[in-house]
Amino acid sequence: MVDLSHKPRILVFAGSSRKDSFNKLLAQLCAQRIDALGGIATFIDLGDFPMPLYDGDMETASGLPDHALALRELLSEHHGLLIASPEYNGFITPLLKNTIDWLTRPHEGESGLKLFEGKFAAVVSASPGGLGGLRSLALIRQLLSNIGVTVLPDQLAVAKAGDAFSDGRLADTKQQTQLDGVCQRLVGTLEKLRD
Ligand SMILES: Cc1cc2nc3c(=O)[nH]c(=O)nc-3n(C[C@H](O)[C@H](O)[C@H](O)COP(=O)(O)O)c2cc1C
């Protein structure tokens, strides 16, 4: 576990690398709010960390891809995670699953799961659909729990995402408050653990 004597550091990313991704936008909003609420957010675009589809033979032959190693390093420097999870056919995206799969693999004798152990996470989603990607949230919660991450109960699913953002913000003030609540809970929980 990382030293918690300083401000909580939270790694923020979306399960989409699309240029105009709603989930990247939502993740960036979360990063801004985390910073404003006393944490330190690091927003990353998974598009900057491309990795091949996980393949056991490839891993045996070449080990982990360089981008997986870079992400492992980043993850080890953070106390928490904030993930914006798009929904594909009721599931999380292959990009998100593949990234987490590579990260959980062992490297030089160290278990990938050790990296996630003791971390806290919050999850949000956005979709042009009416449920806002809600179904993917249940699944990313399950996946993170499976690898030892504590996922906080607060969440936000932004429906009709094409109309939900205005000038890079959430247009609806109730949703802005909900987003603040999600970020506050994560920062606050990590602060309490430190204290
Ligand atoms: C293969 C595929 C399946 C999808 N399935 C769903 C779905 O089950 N529920 C949903 O709300 N949106 C679904 N969508 C629409 C996505 O929510 C939409 O493309 C969204 O913009 C993706 O997130 P992003 O904007 O962060 O890239 C699907 C899109 C794709 C490409």
The ligand as an ORCA input file, in Angstrom:
! r2SCAN-3c Opt
* xyz 0 1
  C     -20.517     -2.803    -29.532
  C     -21.306     -1.755    -28.825
  C     -22.277     -2.142    -27.944
  C     -23.004     -1.171    -27.225
  N     -23.905     -1.573    -26.284
  C     -24.475     -0.647    -25.472
  C     -25.269     -1.052    -24.362
  O     -25.449     -2.208    -24.076
  N     -25.808     -0.088    -23.588
  C     -25.594      1.244    -23.826
  O     -26.092      2.082    -23.068
  N     -24.853      1.668    -24.880
  C     -24.286      0.747    -25.701
  N     -23.484      1.142    -26.744
  C     -23.341      2.570    -27.034
  C     -22.217      3.179    -26.201
  O     -22.735      3.491    -24.922
  C     -21.709      4.435    -26.895
  O     -21.048      4.071    -28.088
  C     -20.828      5.275    -26.000
  O     -20.621      6.514    -26.640
  C     -19.513      4.571    -25.702
  O     -18.810      5.266    -24.722
  P     -17.761      6.420    -25.058
  O     -18.571      7.598    -25.546
  O     -17.101      6.712    -23.756
  O     -16.815      5.927    -26.111
  C     -22.763      0.210    -27.470
  C     -21.781      0.568    -28.397
  C     -21.045     -0.386    -29.045
  C     -19.941      0.046    -30.001
*
